[in-house]
Amino acid sequence: MQKRLSNYIDAIAAQISLSDASLVSLGLVDSSDKAFEAGLRFRQEDVDLIFLYVTTYALSATVLPAVRKAGVPVIVLNLSPEAGIDYAAFNSLEDRAAMTGEWLAHCASCTLPEIANVFNRSGIAFHQVTGMLHNDPHVLTEIAEWVAAARVARTMYYNRLGVMGNYYGGMLDIYTDMTLQCATFGGHIEILEVDELSALRSQVTEAAVDAELDKIHRTFDVQEDCPAVELRRAAKTSAALRKLVERHRLGSLAYYHKGTGNPGNETTMSSVILGNSLLTSTNIPVAGEFEIKNAQAMKILDSFGAGGSFTEFYAADYRDDVVLMGHDGPCHPGIAEGKIKVRPLSVYHGKVGQGLSVEMSVSQGPVTLLSVVETGKGSLKLLVAEGHSVAGPILEIGNTNSRYKFATGARNFMEAWNAEAPAHHCAVGRGHLASKIKKLGSMLGITVVVVS
C-alpha cells in the first residue's frame, strides 16, 4: 500500500503546484517520530498553510505534532481515489487481506471525525476539501483558492503601507487604529511627510518630466481641453511619487493634505491624481482622504489580481435598479472600461486647488466590493458584495463613475450593506471573489460578511 499512497500524495502535490505555490511536500508521515520531524520542517520552511491529505486511516497521534508547531491553518483533504468502489471487483477478491488493503486505500474519510475532534480540542483552525483525487473541478477550485488566499495573506504580512499627510477633518468613519491594522494584517506602516514629496518634486529634471508625460499619454485618453502646464505639473509630481515609493519600498499608500499656507505643498498635492493612478496600476494601490482601511482593502483585491479601485456610493437609479459608485482622485487603469479620460477641473471635489483628474468606469462584468470595517469592538471585519458593472449613462464630472447591479436589487443591497456599518469608502475589483476572501478571512482570523 505504501507505494500506492505515495502516488496519491504525488498526484495532489501536482495539483497544488498548478497554482504556482511554493510547495514543501514531506511525503507519507506515518509515525509519531515522523510527525515531530514534519512539524519542525514546516516551521523552518515558514509555511503559510498546510494541506493535510489523509490518504487512509491515520491515528490522530501521527497528525497533531505535524501541524501544531507550525501554527498555521490546516486544510484537510478528504479525497477518495475514485468516484466509487468497484464493488463487484472488490467482492470477487479471494484474499481477505487483499480486500482489507483495497478498502484501506479508499478509507480517507474514516479518520476525519477523529482528526476534527483533536484539532478542535487543541485550538487548531482547520478547513475541509471533500471530493475526489482525480478529475474533480470542485477540489481543484478549492485548492487554488486556498493557495491564492495564502499568497494574499503573505503579501499583506510583508506589505509596507505609506501614510502621508493627515486625516480628512470631520469624517469620523475613516479614522482607524493603526496598531490594530498591523496586528490583524501584519505589515509595516511608514509615516510620511508631504514635505518629503515636495522636496523630491523640486529635484525632478525636465527629461524625467518628459518621460513621465509620455507615459501619461500612453496610459490615458488626455482630453483636448487639458492645459499643457497642468500636464507637465502632473508629470513632475508623478516622477516624484515614484521616487518616494522606491525610497520607502512602499506596497500601498494612503494620503490627504489640504495644502493651505504652503504653496509648494499645495502645488504637489493638487497634482497627484495621475501619478497615483499610475502607481495603482502597478500593484501599489493609492487611497485618497487618508483612508488607511481602504488602502488595505485595495491591496487585498490587487493581490488577488482583481485590481482594486477607490470608490463610494454616489447615487441610486431606481428606474434602472442600479447603484452609482465612484470617487474623485486616483483610479486603477487596469480595470477600466476603455481608456481613462483625463479632464481638467477648475474646482476639486473635497480638496483644495484645481488641476487634472481622471474619469473612468469599471469594465463591464462581474465585480466585488470590499470594505475593511473597524467594528468598534477592538477588531476588524471584511465586508464583501458581489455584483456586476453594467453599461449606461454616468455622471461625466471628471471622476471615476460606474453603474453596479446586484442580485437583490439596489434598494435591498444598500440596506444590507449599510446595516453592517462600513465606512463610506470601499474598494472595487473585477470578478467574483467572495469565496477567496472568506478563505483569507479564515486564515487571518477575521469575520467575513457577504451581502447580496
MARKEDO-166694 format. One line per 3 residues: their letters; for each residue x, y, z of N, C-alpha, C. Coordinates in steps of 0.2 Angstrom, whole numbers. Atoms other than C-alpha are relative to their C-alpha. Example, Ala and Ser with C-alpha at 12.3 -4.5 7.8 and 13.67 -1.06 7.14 Angstrom:
<nodes>
as> 4/-6/0/62/-22/39/4/6/0 ~ -4/-6/-1/68/-5/36/-4/5/3;
</nodes>
This chain:
<nodes>
mqk> 4/-6/0/0/0/0/4/6/0 ~ -4/-6/-1/14/12/4/1/4/-7 ~ -1/-3/7/18/15/-15/-6/3/-3;
rls> 6/-3/3/0/17/-19/-2/7/3 ~ 1/-6/-4/-2/30/-5/4/6/-2 ~ -5/-5/3/14/39/-11/-2/3/-6;
nyi> 2/-2/6/7/40/-28/-6/5/1 ~ 6/-4/-1/-9/48/-21/3/7/2 ~ -3/-6/-3/2/61/-12/3/4/-6;
dai> -3/-4/6/12/65/-29/-5/3/-4 ~ 6/-2/4/-5/67/-38/-2/7/3 ~ 3/-6/-3/-11/80/-25/5/6/0;
aaq> -5/-5/1/6/89/-25/0/3/-7 ~ 0/-3/7/5/91/-44/-6/5/0 ~ 5/-4/1/-12/98/-42/1/7/4;
isl> -2/-6/-3/-6/111/-29/4/4/-4 ~ -5/-4/3/8/116/-39/-2/3/-6 ~ 4/-4/5/-4/121/-53/-1/7/1;
sda> 1/-7/-2/-7/136/-43/6/4/2 ~ -7/-4/-1/11/142/-43/2/0/7 ~ -2/-1/-7/13/138/-25/7/-2/1;
slv> -7/2/-2/30/136/-17/-2/-6/5 ~ 2/6/-3/27/118/-11/5/-3/4 ~ -4/4/-4/35/109/3/-4/-7/2;
slg> 3/6/-1/30/91/2/4/-5/4 ~ -4/4/-5/35/79/16/-2/-8/-1 ~ 1/7/1/28/63/9/-5/-3/5;
lvd> 4/3/-5/20/50/20/3/1/7 ~ -2/-1/-7/20/54/38/-4/-5/4 ~ 4/5/-2/15/38/46/3/-3/7;
ssd> -2/2/-6/23/38/63/1/6/5 ~ 0/-6/-4/24/49/78/7/4/0 ~ -7/-3/1/43/52/76/0/4/-7;
kaf> 0/-4/6/40/57/58/-5/7/0 ~ 4/-6/-1/26/69/64/4/5/3 ~ -4/-5/-3/38/78/75/5/3/-5;
eag> -4/-3/5/50/80/61/-3/4/-5 ~ 4/-4/4/37/86/50/-2/7/3 ~ 2/-6/-3/31/99/62/6/5/0;
lrf> -6/-5/0/49/106/64/2/2/-7 ~ -1/-2/7/51/106/45/-4/6/-2 ~ 5/-5/2/35/116/42/2/7/3;
rqe> -2/-7/-4/41/129/55/6/3/-3 ~ -6/-2/3/58/130/47/-1/3/-7 ~ 1/-2/7/51/132/30/-5/6/0;
dvd> 5/-5/0/39/146/36/-6/0/-4 ~ 6/1/4/24/139/28/-6/4/2 ~ 6/-4/-1/8/149/27/-6/-4/1;
lif> 6/5/0/-4/134/25/2/-7/0 ~ -1/7/1/-4/116/27/-5/-4/-3 ~ 5/4/3/-13/104/16/1/-7/3;
lyv> 0/6/-3/-16/88/26/-4/-5/-4 ~ 3/5/4/-20/74/14/0/-7/4 ~ 1/6/-4/-27/59/24/-1/-5/-5;
tty> 0/5/5/-23/45/12/-4/-6/2 ~ 3/6/-3/-30/31/23/-1/2/7 ~ 1/-1/-7/-35/29/41/7/2/3;
als> -6/-2/-4/-22/38/52/-1/2/7 ~ 1/-2/-7/-20/39/70/1/8/1 ~ 0/-7/-1/-23/57/76/7/2/4;
atv> -7/-1/-3/-6/55/86/5/1/-5 ~ -5/-1/5/3/55/70/-2/6/-4 ~ 2/-6/4/-6/71/64/1/6/4;
lpa> -1/-6/-5/-6/83/79/7/3/0 ~ -7/-3/-1/13/85/81/2/3/-7 ~ -2/-2/7/15/88/62/-3/7/-1;
vrk> 3/-6/2/3/103/62/1/5/6 ~ 0/-4/-6/4/110/80/5/5/0 ~ -5/-5/-1/21/118/79/0/6/-5;
agv> 0/-5/5/18/127/63/-4/6/2 ~ 5/-5/-2/3/137/70/-3/3/-6 ~ 4/-3/6/-5/140/53/-6/-4/-2;
pvi> 6/4/2/-22/135/46/2/-7/-4 ~ -1/6/3/-24/117/41/-6/-1/-5 ~ 6/2/5/-34/111/25/0/-7/0;
vln> 0/8/0/-39/93/27/-3/-2/-6 ~ 3/2/6/-41/85/11/-3/-7/0 ~ 4/7/-1/-54/71/12/-2/-2/-8;
lsp> 0/2/7/-51/64/-6/0/-7/-1 ~ 0/7/2/-56/47/-12/3/-1/-7 ~ -4/1/6/-45/40/-26/-5/-1/-6;
eag> 4/1/6/-60/36/-37/-7/3/2 ~ 7/-2/-2/-79/41/-38/-3/-5/4 ~ 4/5/-4/-84/25/-30/4/-7/-1;
idy> -3/7/0/-78/7/-26/-3/-4/-5 ~ 3/5/4/-80/-6/-39/-1/-6/4 ~ 2/5/-5/-90/-17/-28/1/-7/-2;
aaf> -1/7/2/-90/-32/-39/7/-3/0 ~ -7/2/0/-72/-32/-42/3/-1/7 ~ -2/0/-7/-69/-29/-23/-2/-7/3;
nsl> 3/6/-3/-80/-43/-18/2/-7/-3 ~ -2/6/3/-73/-55/-30/7/-2/2 ~ -6/1/-2/-56/-54/-22/0/-6/5;
edr> 0/6/-4/-52/-71/-14/4/1/7 ~ -4/-1/-6/-39/-65/-2/-3/6/5 ~ 3/-5/-4/-47/-56/13/5/5/2;
aam> -5/-6/-1/-30/-47/17/0/5/-6 ~ 0/-5/6/-30/-40/-1/-7/4/1 ~ 6/-4/0/-48/-35/2/1/6/5;
tge> -1/-5/-5/-43/-26/18/4/6/-3 ~ -4/-5/3/-29/-17/9/-4/5/-5 ~ 4/-3/5/-41/-12/-5/-5/5/3;
wla> 4/-4/-3/-53/-5/7/3/6/3 ~ -4/-5/-4/-40/5/17/3/5/-5 ~ -3/-5/5/-34/13/0/-6/5/-2;
hca> 6/-4/1/-52/20/-1/-2/4/7 ~ 3/-2/-7/-53/25/18/2/6/2 ~ -2/-7/-2/-48/43/18/-5/3/5;
sct> 6/-3/-4/-65/48/26/0/-3/7 ~ 1/4/-6/-63/36/40/3/4/6 ~ -4/-4/-6/-51/47/51/-2/7/1;
lpe> 2/-7/-1/-59/64/48/-3/2/6 ~ 3/-2/-7/-70/64/63/5/0/6 ~ -5/0/-5/-56/59/74/5/6/0;
ian> -5/-5/1/-44/72/67/-4/7/2 ~ 4/-6/-1/-58/86/68/-1/1/8 ~ 1/-1/-7/-61/82/86/7/2/4;
vfn> -7/-2/-3/-42/83/91/2/7/-2 ~ -2/-7/2/-39/99/81/-5/5/4 ~ 5/-5/-3/-55/107/89/2/0/8;
rsg> -2/0/-7/-49/102/107/7/3/1 ~ -7/-3/-1/-31/108/103/0/7/-3 ~ 0/-7/2/-37/125/96/3/1/-6;
iaf> -3/-1/6/-31/122/79/-5/1/-6 ~ 5/-1/6/-40/130/64/1/-5/-5 ~ -1/4/6/-44/118/51/-6/1/-5;
hqv> 6/-1/5/-55/118/35/1/-7/-4 ~ 0/6/4/-60/104/23/-1/1/-7 ~ 2/0/7/-60/100/5/-2/-7/-1;
tgm> 2/6/1/-70/85/1/-2/-2/-7 ~ 1/1/7/-71/76/-16/4/-6/-2 ~ -4/5/3/-61/65/-27/7/3/-2;
lhn> -7/-2/1/-42/65/-30/1/2/-7 ~ -1/-2/7/-44/65/-49/-6/3/-3 ~ 6/-3/4/-55/75/-61/-5/3/4;
dph> 5/-3/-4/-64/84/-48/1/8/0 ~ 0/-7/1/-67/103/-53/0/3/7 ~ 1/-3/-7/-73/107/-35/7/0/4;
vlt> -6/0/-4/-57/101/-27/6/4/-3 ~ -5/-5/3/-46/110/-40/-1/7/2 ~ 2/-7/-1/-55/126/-37/1/2/7;
eia> -2/-2/-7/-54/125/-18/7/0/2 ~ -7/0/-1/-36/121/-18/3/6/-3 ~ -3/-6/3/-32/135/-30/-2/6/4;
ewv> 2/-5/-4/-42/147/-19/3/1/7 ~ -3/0/-6/-34/142/-3/7/2/-1 ~ -7/-3/1/-17/145/-11/0/7/-2;
aaa> 0/-7/2/-22/162/-18/-1/4/7 ~ 1/-4/-7/-28/167/0/6/0/4 ~ -6/0/-3/-12/161/7/5/5/-3;
rva> -5/-4/3/-2/171/-5/-2/7/2 ~ 2/-7/-2/-13/187/-1/2/1/7 ~ -1/-1/-7/-11/184/17/8/2/1;
rtm> -7/-1/-1/8/183/15/2/7/-3 ~ -1/-7/3/8/199/4/-2/5/5 ~ 3/-4/-5/-2/208/17/5/1/6;
yyn> -4/1/-6/10/202/31/7/4/-1 ~ -6/-4/1/25/210/22/-1/6/-3 ~ 1/-6/4/17/225/14/2/6/4;
rlg> -2/-6/-3/24/242/18/-5/5/-3 ~ 6/-5/1/9/255/19/3/6/2 ~ -2/-7/-1/14/273/17/-6/4/2;
vmg> 5/-5/-2/3/286/26/3/7/0 ~ -3/-7/1/6/304/20/-5/5/1 ~ 4/-5/-1/-2/319/26/-4/0/7;
nyy> 4/0/-6/-17/319/38/-7/-2/-2 ~ 7/2/1/-35/314/40/-4/5/-3 ~ 5/-4/2/-49/322/31/-4/2/6;
ggm> 3/-2/-6/-56/333/45/-8/-1/0 ~ 8/1/-1/-74/328/51/-2/-7/-2 ~ 2/6/2/-75/311/43/2/-5/5;
ldi> -2/4/-6/-75/301/59/0/-7/-2 ~ 0/7/2/-79/285/50/7/-3/-3 ~ -6/2/3/-62/284/41/6/-1/5;
ytd> -6/0/-5/-51/286/57/1/-8/2 ~ -1/7/-2/-43/269/62/6/0/4 ~ -5/2/-4/-32/261/74/6/-3/-4;
mtl> -6/3/4/-15/258/65/3/-6/3 ~ -3/6/-3/-9/246/78/-5/-6/-1 ~ 5/5/2/-25/236/75/1/-3/-7;
qca> -2/2/6/-21/236/57/6/-5/-1 ~ -6/4/1/-4/229/59/-1/-7/4 ~ 2/7/-3/-10/216/72/-4/-4/-4;
tfg> 5/4/4/-23/210/60/3/-3/-6 ~ -3/2/7/-14/210/43/7/-1/0 ~ -7/-1/1/4/212/48/2/6/-4;
ghi> -2/-5/4/14/223/38/3/6/4 ~ -3/-6/-3/23/240/42/-3/6/-3 ~ 3/-6/2/15/257/42/6/5/0;
eil> -6/-5/1/28/271/36/-4/7/0 ~ 2/-6/0/23/288/42/4/5/-4 ~ -3/-4/5/27/300/28/-2/8/1;
evd> 1/-7/1/28/319/26/-1/3/-7 ~ 1/-3/6/21/329/12/6/4/-2 ~ -6/-4/2/37/340/13/5/-4/-4;
els> -5/4/3/47/325/8/-2/-1/-8 ~ 2/0/7/37/323/-8/1/6/-4 ~ -1/-6/3/38/341/-12/7/1/-1;
alr> -7/-1/1/57/341/-10/2/-5/-5 ~ -2/4/5/58/326/-21/-2/3/-7 ~ 3/-3/6/47/335/-34/5/6/-2;
sqv> -4/-5/2/59/350/-34/6/-2/-3 ~ -6/3/3/73/338/-39/-1/-3/-7 ~ 2/3/6/64/331/-54/3/4/-6;
tea> -3/-3/6/73/335/-71/-5/1/-5 ~ 5/-1/6/64/341/-87/0/-6/-4 ~ 0/6/4/70/325/-95/-5/-5/3;
avd> 4/4/-4/61/315/-81/-7/2/-1 ~ 7/-3/1/45/326/-84/-2/-3/-7 ~ 1/2/6/46/322/-102/-2/-7/-1;
ael> 1/8/0/47/303/-99/-7/-1/3 ~ 6/1/-4/33/304/-87/-6/2/-4 ~ 6/-3/5/22/314/-99/-1/-5/-5;
dki> 1/5/5/25/301/-112/-4/-6/2 ~ 3/5/-3/19/288/-100/-8/2/1 ~ 7/-2/-1/3/298/-96/-4/0/-7;
hrt> 3/0/6/-1/300/-114/-2/-7/-3 ~ 1/7/2/1/281/-117/-5/-3/4 ~ 5/4/-5/-10/276/-102/-7/3/-1;
fdv> 7/-3/-1/-24/289/-103/-2/3/-7 ~ 3/-3/5/-35/297/-115/0/8/2 ~ 0/-7/-3/-30/315/-112/-4/5/-5;
qed> 5/-4/4/-44/327/-117/4/7/-3 ~ -3/-6/3/-40/342/-128/0/6/4 ~ 0/-6/-4/-45/355/-115/5/-1/6;
cpa> -5/0/-6/-31/349/-103/6/5/-1 ~ -5/-4/2/-19/363/-102/7/-3/1 ~ -7/3/0/-1/359/-106/4/1/7;
vel> -3/-1/-6/5/367/-90/-2/-5/6 ~ 2/4/-6/-6/356/-79/3/-7/-2 ~ -3/7/2/0/340/-89/7/0/3;
rra> -7/0/-2/18/345/-85/0/0/8 ~ 0/-1/-7/14/349/-67/-2/-7/3 ~ 1/7/-2/6/331/-65/5/-4/-1;
akt> -5/4/2/20/323/-74/6/1/5 ~ -6/-1/-5/33/331/-62/-2/-3/6 ~ 2/3/-6/23/325/-47/0/-7/0;
saa> 0/7/1/21/308/-54/7/-3/0 ~ -7/2/0/40/306/-56/2/0/7 ~ -2/-1/-7/42/312/-38/-3/-6/4;
lrk> 4/6/-3/29/299/-32/4/-6/0 ~ -4/6/1/39/285/-40/6/0/4 ~ -6/0/-4/55/291/-31/-2/-1/8;
lve> 2/1/-7/45/292/-14/-1/-8/1 ~ 1/7/0/39/274/-17/6/-4/0 ~ -6/4/0/56/267/-21/4/1/6;
rhr> -4/-1/-6/64/276/-7/-2/-4/6 ~ 3/4/-6/52/268/6/-2/-7/-1 ~ 2/7/2/49/252/-3/-8/-1/1;
lgs> 7/0/-2/30/255/-2/-4/-5/-5 ~ 5/5/3/17/242/-7/-7/3/-1 ~ 7/-3/1/2/254/-5/1/7/4;
lay> -1/-7/-2/-1/272/0/-7/3/2 ~ 6/-4/-2/-15/282/9/3/7/1 ~ -2/-7/0/-14/301/8/-6/5/0;
yhk> 5/-6/0/-23/318/11/4/6/3 ~ -3/-6/-2/-17/335/13/-3/6/-3 ~ 3/-6/3/-26/352/12/4/4/-4;
gtg> -5/-4/4/-11/361/6/-1/7/1 ~ 0/-7/-1/-15/378/13/5/3/4 ~ -5/-3/-4/-2/390/19/7/-1/-3;
npg> -6/2/3/12/382/9/-1/-1/-7 ~ 2/1/8/11/385/-10/4/-6/-3 ~ -3/6/3/24/371/-13/-4/-6/1;
net> 4/6/-2/14/358/-4/-7/0/-4 ~ 6/0/4/-2/364/-12/1/-2/-7 ~ -2/1/7/6/363/-29/1/-8/-1;
tms> -2/7/0/12/345/-25/-7/-4/1 ~ 5/4/-1/-4/339/-18/-6/1/-4 ~ 6/-1/5/-16/346/-31/2/-3/-7;
svi> -3/3/7/-6/337/-45/2/-7/1 ~ -2/7/-1/-5/319/-38/-5/-5/-3 ~ 5/5/2/-20/311/-46/2/-5/-6;
lgn> -3/4/5/-12/305/-62/6/-5/2 ~ -6/4/-2/4/299/-54/-3/-6/5 ~ 2/5/-5/-6/290/-40/-4/-6/-4;
sll> 4/5/5/-17/281/-54/5/-4/-3 ~ -5/5/3/-1/275/-62/3/-4/5 ~ -2/5/-5/5/268/-46/-5/-5/2;
tst> 5/5/-1/-11/260/-43/0/-6/-5 ~ 0/5/6/-10/251/-60/6/-4/1 ~ -6/4/0/7/244/-55/1/-3/7;
nip> 0/4/-6/2/234/-39/2/5/6 ~ -1/-5/-6/4/250/-27/-6/4/0 ~ 6/-4/0/-14/255/-24/1/6/5;
vag> 0/-7/-3/-16/273/-18/-7/2/2 ~ 6/-2/-3/-31/278/-7/0/7/2 ~ 1/-7/-2/-36/296/-5/-3/1/7;
efe> 4/-2/-6/-43/305/10/3/-4/6 ~ -4/3/-5/-30/296/21/-4/-6/3 ~ 5/5/-1/-42/281/20/5/-7/1;
ikn> -4/5/-1/-30/268/28/-4/-7/-1 ~ 4/7/1/-43/254/29/-2/-1/-7 ~ 1/2/7/-47/256/11/6/-1/-4;
aqa> -6/2/3/-29/256/6/1/-8/1 ~ -1/7/-1/-29/239/14/-5/-4/-4 ~ 5/4/4/-45/233/5/3/0/-7;
mki> -3/0/6/-37/239/-11/6/-4/-1 ~ -6/4/1/-21/230/-8/-2/-8/0 ~ 3/7/0/-31/214/-4/-3/-2/-7;
lds> 3/1/7/-41/215/-21/6/0/-5 ~ -5/0/4/-25/219/-30/4/-6/0 ~ -4/6/-1/-16/205/-23/-3/-7/-2;
fga> 4/6/3/-30/193/-29/0/1/-7 ~ 0/-1/7/-26/200/-46/-7/3/-3 ~ 6/-3/2/-43/209/-47/0/8/-1;
ggs> 0/-7/0/-37/227/-47/-1/3/7 ~ 2/-3/-7/-44/237/-33/0/8/-1 ~ 1/-7/1/-50/255/-36/-4/3/6;
fte> 3/-4/-6/-56/268/-23/-7/2/-2 ~ 7/-1/2/-75/270/-23/-4/2/6 ~ 5/-1/-5/-90/276/-13/-7/1/-4;
fya> 7/-1/3/-109/277/-16/-1/7/-2 ~ 2/-7/3/-114/292/-27/-7/1/0 ~ 7/-1/0/-132/289/-30/-4/-6/-2;
ady> 4/6/2/-146/277/-34/-4/1/-6 ~ 4/-1/6/-155/275/-50/-6/-6/0 ~ 6/5/-1/-172/266/-46/-3/-2/-7;
rdd> 3/2/6/-178/266/-64/4/-6/-3 ~ -4/6/2/-163/255/-69/2/-5/5 ~ -2/5/-6/-161/247/-52/7/-1/0;
vvl> -7/1/-1/-143/251/-51/3/5/5 ~ -3/-4/-4/-131/259/-39/6/4/-3 ~ -6/-4/3/-119/273/-45/5/1/5;
mgh> -6/0/-4/-102/272/-37/6/3/-3 ~ -6/-2/3/-86/281/-40/4/4/6 ~ -3/-5/-5/-74/294/-32/5/4/-4;
dgp> -5/-5/2/-63/309/-35/7/-3/1 ~ -7/2/-1/-44/306/-36/2/-6/-4 ~ -3/5/4/-34/291/-42/-5/-6/-1;
chp> 4/6/2/-41/276/-51/5/-6/-2 ~ -4/5/2/-35/259/-57/-1/-1/-7 ~ 1/0/8/-32/260/-76/-1/-8/-2;
gia> 0/7/3/-30/241/-77/-7/-3/0 ~ 7/3/0/-49/238/-73/-5/5/-3 ~ 4/-5/3/-56/252/-84/-4/-3/-6;
egk> 3/2/6/-69/250/-97/2/5/-6 ~ -3/-5/5/-59/258/-112/5/4/3 ~ -5/-4/-2/-46/271/-110/-3/5/5;
ikv> 2/-5/-5/-47/283/-95/1/7/-3 ~ 0/-7/2/-51/301/-99/4/4/6 ~ -3/-5/-4/-40/315/-91/-4/6/-1;
rpl> 4/-6/1/-51/330/-88/3/6/5 ~ -2/-5/-4/-46/347/-81/-6/2/5 ~ 5/-3/-5/-56/353/-65/2/6/3;
svy> -2/-7/-3/-57/371/-60/-1/0/7 ~ 1/1/-7/-63/365/-43/0/-7/2 ~ 0/7/-2/-58/349/-35/-6/-2/5;
hgk> 5/2/-5/-71/339/-25/3/-2/6 ~ -2/3/-6/-67/338/-7/8/2/2 ~ -7/-1/-1/-49/345/-8/1/7/-3;
vgq> -2/-7/2/-40/362/-11/3/0/-7 ~ -3/-1/7/-35/368/-28/-4/-3/-6 ~ 3/2/7/-38/363/-46/6/-3/-4;
gls> -5/3/4/-30/353/-59/-3/-6/-4 ~ 2/6/4/-31/336/-68/-3/-5/4 ~ 3/6/-3/-42/322/-64/-2/-5/-5;
vem> 1/6/5/-47/305/-71/-8/-2/0 ~ 7/2/0/-64/299/-77/0/-7/-3 ~ 0/7/2/-67/280/-79/-6/-3/3;
svs> 5/5/-3/-80/266/-77/4/-6/0 ~ -3/7/-1/-75/249/-71/-3/-4/-6 ~ 2/4/5/-76/237/-85/-6/-5/1;
qgp> 6/4/-1/-92/228/-88/1/-7/2 ~ -1/7/-2/-94/211/-80/-1/0/8 ~ 0/1/-7/-93/204/-63/5/4/4;
vtl> -4/-4/-4/-86/214/-49/-1/-2/8 ~ 1/1/-7/-83/213/-30/2/6/4 ~ -2/-6/-5/-84/227/-17/3/-3/6;
lsv> -3/2/-6/-73/225/-2/1/6/5 ~ -1/-6/-5/-73/236/14/3/-4/6 ~ -3/1/-6/-61/234/29/-4/4/5;
vet> 5/-3/-4/-73/238/43/3/0/7 ~ -2/0/-7/-67/243/61/-7/0/4 ~ 7/1/-3/-81/236/72/-1/4/6;
gkg> 1/-4/-6/-79/247/87/1/-5/6 ~ 0/5/-5/-76/231/97/8/-3/1 ~ -7/2/0/-57/230/95/2/-5/-5;
slk> -2/5/5/-57/220/79/-2/3/-7 ~ 2/-2/7/-59/222/60/-4/-6/-3 ~ 3/5/4/-70/213/48/0/2/-7;
llv> 0/-1/7/-71/211/30/-7/0/-3 ~ 6/0/3/-87/216/21/0/0/-7 ~ -1/2/7/-90/209/4/-7/0/-4;
aeg> 6/0/4/-103/211/-10/2/-2/-7 ~ -1/2/7/-103/203/-27/-6/3/-5 ~ 5/-3/5/-112/212/-42/3/0/-7;
hsv> -2/-1/7/-110/217/-60/1/7/-2 ~ 0/-7/3/-104/233/-68/-3/0/-7 ~ 4/0/6/-116/237/-82/0/6/-3;
agp> -1/-6/4/-117/249/-96/-6/5/2 ~ 5/-5/-2/-127/265/-95/3/7/1 ~ -3/-7/-1/-125/284/-93/3/1/7;
ile> -3/-1/-6/-114/290/-80/1/8/1 ~ -1/-7/-1/-110/307/-72/7/2/-2 ~ -6/-2/3/-97/315/-83/3/6/4;
ign> -2/-5/-4/-89/325/-69/8/0/1 ~ -8/1/-1/-70/320/-71/2/-4/6 ~ -2/5/-5/-71/306/-58/-1/-7/-2;
tns> 2/6/2/-72/288/-58/-8/-1/2 ~ 7/0/0/-90/283/-60/-3/-7/-4 ~ 3/6/3/-99/266/-63/-7/-2/3;
ryk> 7/2/-1/-116/258/-63/1/-8/2 ~ -1/7/-3/-117/242/-52/-7/-3/1 ~ 7/3/-1/-132/230/-52/2/-6/5;
fat> -1/6/-5/-134/217/-38/-7/-4/0 ~ 6/5/1/-145/202/-37/-6/1/4 ~ 5/-1/-4/-155/208/-23/-4/7/-1;
gar> 3/-7/2/-159/225/-31/4/5/4 ~ -4/-6/-3/-152/242/-27/-2/2/7 ~ 2/-2/-6/-163/246/-13/2/-5/6;
nfm> -2/5/-5/-160/229/-3/7/0/1 ~ -7/1/-1/-142/229/-7/3/6/5 ~ -3/-6/-4/-139/247/0/-2/-1/8;
eaw> 2/1/-7/-149/242/16/4/-5/3 ~ -4/5/-2/-140/226/18/8/2/2 ~ -7/-2/0/-123/234/15/1/5/6;
nae> 0/-5/-5/-126/249/27/-1/-3/7 ~ 2/3/-7/-133/238/41/6/-3/3 ~ -6/3/-3/-115/231/43/5/6/2;
apa> -4/-6/-2/-109/249/47/7/1/-3 ~ -7/-1/3/-95/251/35/1/7/0 ~ -1/-7/1/-86/267/32/-3/2/-7;
hhc> 3/-1/7/-92/276/16/4/-1/-6 ~ -4/3/5/-77/271/6/0/-7/0 ~ -1/7/1/-74/254/-1/4/-1/-6;
avg> -4/1/5/-63/246/-14/-4/-5/-5 ~ 4/4/5/-70/238/-31/6/-4/-4 ~ -5/4/4/-61/224/-41/-4/-4/-5;
rgh> 3/4/5/-65/214/-56/-1/-8/2 ~ 2/7/-2/-73/196/-54/-3/-1/7 ~ 3/2/-6/-82/187/-40/5/-3/4;
las> -6/2/-4/-70/185/-26/-3/-2/7 ~ 2/1/-6/-81/181/-11/2/-6/3 ~ -2/7/-3/-76/163/-9/7/1/2;
kik> -8/-1/-2/-57/168/-9/0/4/6 ~ 0/-4/-6/-60/182/3/-2/-3/6 ~ 2/4/-6/-69/171/15/6/-5/2;
klg> -6/5/-2/-54/159/15/6/5/3 ~ -5/-4/-3/-42/174/18/-2/2/7 ~ 2/-1/-6/-53/179/32/1/-5/5;
sml> -2/5/-4/-51/162/39/7/-1/2 ~ -7/1/-1/-33/162/38/3/6/5 ~ -2/-5/-5/-32/179/47/-4/1/6;
git> 4/0/-6/-45/176/60/-4/6/0 ~ 4/-6/1/-56/190/53/-7/-3/-2 ~ 7/1/2/-75/189/52/-1/2/-7;
vvv> 2/-2/6/-81/190/34/-7/0/-1 ~ 8/-1/1/-99/196/30/-1/1/-8 ~ 1/0/7/-105/193/12/-8/2/-1;
vs> 7/-2/1/-121/203/7/-1/0/-8 ~ 3/1/7/-131/202/-10/2/-7/-2;
</nodes>
